[in-house]
Amino acid sequence: MSYSPGYEIPLPDGHAFPMGKFLALRQILERDGLITAGDVVEPQEARWSDLALTHTPSYLQKLRTGSFERTEIRRLGLPWSPALVRRSRLAVRGTLNAAWMALEDGMAANLAGGTHHAFPDHGEGFCVLNDIGVAVRTLRRGGWIGRALVIDLDVHQGNGTAAVFATDPDTFTFSMHGEGNYPFPKTQSDLDVGLPDGTSDSIYVDALNRHLPEAFEQAQPDIVFYLAGVDVMEGDRFGRLALTLTGLEMRDRIVIDMTRDWDVPMTLLLSGGYAKSPEATAELHAVAHRVASTNSGVS
């Protein structure tokens, strides 16, 4: 499991991003006996050369120097700082480390990541760097994997990831999301399933059971990246769907069980969630870890 104290940085008072959820999630997992301190690997910052496998030189230069236009910062949704750059690079390397661990152990997690709104040439929606894009291309360059499947169940469509892999026949992107929610317009994934506002547990689970097997069949993956966003929950600040805790657990169990049935390594990532507090958000993120710990630990 990957985690770094550097995942958390100061933000202006009242900022919408729940930065405290990363530490809170680690504490919850330790409290509940799902991990110990020895299970946690602290990442270094991702190398710029690895980031360049996904992001354009001009964007990386702006990120290094903070030379963004005001409109670019507004689209990103986060104020630039050296700490933000370090935090973003740490999270990317955390996903890469978790993917390596998953290939060895069958399943591993990054207690961050899933930054699926980051495009090759810009960031948006609180996403600075596309950790999945960098991880897949770094693994493939090293001969660790051939084909990859991205299962994105954040309430917001994975537009950046869809763009990163738009011309990549060896990476299959599946996004099931709120159709009436951000982003506008959406970027076409290999398989998009848009759900109406107010979607309940039963409708959500039925849609997932119908479409997830298709994603596996088409992807034939060597590794799965699961973006287990919890902003699908009823009452989420930015969500608009209406899953209960039972529905969230069913969702995670379907994905994790099917990945095990296919005997494919899984990298578990957080993605979004905007409950009433960072601690409440972290409790929801812990659901996937509890499901994953059933019959098999998450490293």
C-alpha positions in Angstrom: 0.0 0.0 0.0 1.3 3.5 -0.9 0.8 6.5 1.3 2.8 9.7 2.0 2.2 12.5 4.5 3.0 14.7 1.5 -0.4 13.8 0.0 -1.8 16.5 2.3 -1.0 20.1 1.7 -2.5 23.4 3.0 -5.4 24.9 1.0 -7.2 28.2 1.5 -9.9 28.2 4.1 -13.2 27.0 2.8 -11.7 25.2 -0.2 -14.0 22.4 -1.4 -11.3 19.7 -1.7 -11.2 17.4 1.4 -7.5 17.3 1.7 -7.6 15.7 5.2 -9.2 12.5 3.9 -5.8 10.9 3.0 -4.4 10.8 6.6 -7.9 10.0 7.9 -8.2 7.0 5.7 -4.8 5.6 6.7 -5.8 6.0 10.4 -9.2 4.3 9.8 -7.5 1.3 8.1 -5.0 1.0 10.9 -7.7 1.4 13.6 -9.8 -1.4 12.0 -6.8 -3.7 11.7 -6.9 -3.7 7.9 -3.2 -2.6 7.7 -0.3 -2.1 9.9 2.5 0.5 9.6 4.7 -2.2 8.0 2.2 -2.5 5.1 2.7 1.1 4.0 5.4 2.0 1.5 6.1 5.8 1.2 6.7 6.8 -2.4 9.2 9.2 -3.8 8.2 11.8 -6.3 7.5 10.6 -9.8 10.3 11.3 -12.2 9.7 14.1 -14.8 10.8 11.6 -17.5 7.9 9.3 -16.5 5.4 12.2 -16.4 6.5 13.0 -19.9 5.2 9.7 -21.1 1.7 11.1 -20.7 2.0 14.9 -20.4 3.2 17.5 -22.9 6.5 19.3 -22.4 4.7 22.7 -22.3 2.3 21.6 -19.5 5.1 20.1 -17.4 7.1 23.3 -17.8 4.2 25.3 -16.6 3.8 22.9 -13.7 7.5 23.2 -12.7 7.5 27.0 -12.8 3.9 27.9 -11.9 3.6 29.9 -15.1 -0.2 29.2 -15.5 -2.7 31.7 -16.7 -5.4 32.7 -14.3 -8.0 30.7 -16.4 -5.8 27.6 -16.2 -5.6 27.8 -12.4 -9.4 28.3 -12.2 -9.9 25.2 -14.4 -7.5 23.2 -12.2 -9.4 24.2 -9.1 -6.3 24.3 -6.9 -3.8 27.1 -6.2 -0.3 26.4 -7.6 2.5 26.0 -5.2 5.7 24.0 -5.0 3.9 21.8 -2.4 1.2 21.1 -4.9 3.7 20.0 -7.5 5.4 17.7 -5.0 2.1 16.3 -3.7 1.0 15.5 -7.3 4.3 13.8 -8.1 4.1 11.8 -4.9 0.6 10.6 -5.7 1.6 9.5 -9.2 4.5 7.5 -7.9 2.2 6.1 -5.2 -0.1 4.7 -8.0 2.9 3.3 -9.9 4.3 1.6 -6.7 0.8 0.2 -5.9 0.6 -1.2 -9.5 4.0 -2.9 -9.1 2.9 -4.4 -5.8 -0.4 -5.6 -7.3 1.5 -7.4 -10.0 3.4 -9.2 -7.3 0.7 -9.7 -4.8 -2.6 -9.6 -6.7 -4.0 -6.5 -5.2 -2.6 -3.2 -3.8 -3.8 0.3 -3.1 -2.7 3.9 -3.2 -4.3 6.0 -0.6 -4.6 8.7 -3.2 -4.7 8.8 -7.0 -7.5 8.3 -9.5 -6.8 11.8 -10.9 -8.9 11.2 -14.0 -9.6 14.8 -15.1 -5.9 15.5 -15.9 -5.3 15.7 -19.6 -2.0 15.5 -21.4 -1.8 19.3 -21.8 -3.7 20.6 -18.8 -5.2 19.8 -15.4 -8.8 20.3 -14.3 -11.3 19.3 -11.6 -8.7 19.1 -8.8 -6.5 16.8 -10.9 -3.0 17.9 -11.8 -1.3 14.8 -13.2 -3.0 11.7 -14.7 -1.5 9.0 -12.4 -3.2 6.1 -14.4 -1.7 7.3 -17.7 1.8 7.6 -16.2 1.5 4.2 -14.4 0.3 2.3 -17.4 2.9 3.7 -19.8 5.7 3.3 -17.3 4.7 -0.3 -16.7 4.4 -1.0 -20.4 7.8 0.6 -21.2 9.4 -1.8 -18.7 7.6 -4.8 -20.1 5.6 -5.4 -16.9 2.2 -5.4 -18.7 0.6 -5.4 -22.1 -3.1 -4.6 -21.8 -4.8 -2.6 -19.1 -8.3 -2.0 -18.0 -9.4 1.2 -16.3 -12.7 0.8 -14.3 -13.8 4.4 -13.4 -16.8 4.5 -11.0 -16.3 8.0 -9.8 -19.6 10.0 -10.3 -17.7 12.3 -12.8 -16.8 10.9 -16.2 -13.0 10.2 -16.6 -12.5 12.7 -19.4 -8.8 13.1 -18.9 -8.1 9.4 -18.8 -10.3 8.9 -21.9 -8.2 11.5 -23.7 -4.9 10.0 -22.6 -5.8 6.6 -24.0 -7.9 7.7 -26.9 -5.5 6.2 -29.5 -4.2 3.4 -27.3 -5.6 0.0 -28.4 -4.1 -1.8 -25.4 -5.8 0.3 -22.7 -9.6 -0.1 -22.3 -11.3 2.8 -20.5 -14.7 2.1 -18.8 -16.5 5.0 -17.1 -19.9 4.7 -15.4 -20.9 8.1 -14.1 -23.6 10.7 -13.7 -24.7 11.8 -17.2 -25.9 15.2 -16.1 -22.8 16.0 -14.0 -19.4 17.5 -14.7 -17.5 17.4 -17.1 -19.2 19.1 -20.0 -18.7 18.1 -22.7 -17.5 14.5 -21.9 -14.6 12.8 -23.7 -15.5 9.5 -25.2 -14.2 6.5 -23.3 -14.1 3.0 -24.8 -17.2 2.3 -22.8 -19.3 5.1 -21.2 -22.4 4.4 -19.2 -24.2 7.6 -18.2 -26.7 7.4 -15.3 -29.5 9.9 -14.5 -29.6 12.1 -11.4 -31.0 10.3 -8.4 -29.9 6.8 -9.5 -30.6 4.3 -6.7 -28.7 1.2 -5.5 -30.8 -1.3 -7.6 -30.5 0.6 -10.9 -26.8 1.3 -10.3 -26.0 -2.3 -9.5 -28.0 -3.6 -12.4 -26.1 -1.3 -14.8 -22.8 -2.4 -13.4 -23.6 -6.1 -13.6 -24.6 -5.6 -17.3 -21.6 -3.6 -18.5 -18.7 -4.6 -16.4 -18.4 -8.1 -18.0 -18.3 -6.4 -21.4 -15.4 -4.2 -20.3 -13.4 -7.3 -19.2 -14.2 -9.2 -22.3 -13.1 -6.4 -24.6 -10.1 -5.4 -22.5 -8.5 -8.8 -21.8 -6.4 -7.1 -19.2 -3.1 -7.8 -17.6 -3.9 -5.3 -14.8 -7.0 -3.4 -13.6 -7.0 0.1 -12.2 -10.1 0.7 -10.1 -11.1 4.3 -9.4 -13.5 3.7 -6.5 -14.8 7.2 -6.1 -17.4 7.7 -3.3 -19.1 10.7 -4.7 -21.8 8.4 -6.0 -23.3 8.5 -2.5 -26.6 10.2 -1.6 -25.9 13.6 -0.2 -22.5 14.0 -1.7 -21.7 17.7 -2.3 -21.0 17.2 -6.0 -22.6 13.9 -6.7 -26.3 13.9 -7.6 -26.6 10.1 -7.4 -28.3 8.3 -4.5 -26.4 5.2 -3.5 -26.6 4.1 0.1 -23.8 2.5 2.1 -25.2 -0.9 1.1 -25.1 0.0 -2.6 -21.6 1.3 -2.3 -20.5 -2.0 -0.7 -22.3 -4.0 -3.4 -20.6 -1.9 -6.1 -17.1 -2.5 -4.7 -17.8 -6.2 -4.2 -18.9 -6.7 -7.8 -15.8 -5.1 -9.2 -13.4 -6.8 -6.8 -15.0 -10.2 -7.2 -15.0 -10.0 -11.0 -11.4 -9.0 -11.0 -10.5 -11.9 -8.9 -12.6 -14.2 -11.1 -10.5 -13.1 -14.0 -7.4 -13.6 -12.0 -6.1 -10.2 -12.8 -4.0 -7.9 -10.5 -5.9 -4.8 -9.2 -4.7 -1.4 -8.3 -7.2 0.3 -6.0 -7.4 4.1 -6.2 -9.4 6.7 -4.3 -10.7 9.2 -6.9 -13.4 11.6 -5.6 -15.7 12.0 -2.7 -17.2 15.1 -1.0 -19.1 14.0 2.1 -19.8 16.3 5.0 -16.2 16.2 6.3 -12.9 14.7 5.2 -13.3 12.1 8.0 -16.7 11.1 6.7 -15.3 10.9 3.2 -12.5 8.7 4.4 -15.0 6.3 6.1 -16.7 5.8 2.7 -13.3 5.2 1.0 -12.6 2.5 3.6 -15.5 0.5 2.3 -13.6 -0.8 -0.7 -10.7 -1.7 1.5 -12.9 -3.7 3.8 -14.4 -5.5 0.8 -11.0 -6.2 -0.6 -9.7 -7.6 2.7 -12.3 -10.3 2.6 -10.5 -13.5 1.8 -7.4 -11.6 0.6 -5.4 -8.7 2.0 -4.6 -5.4 0.3 -0.9 -4.6 0.3 
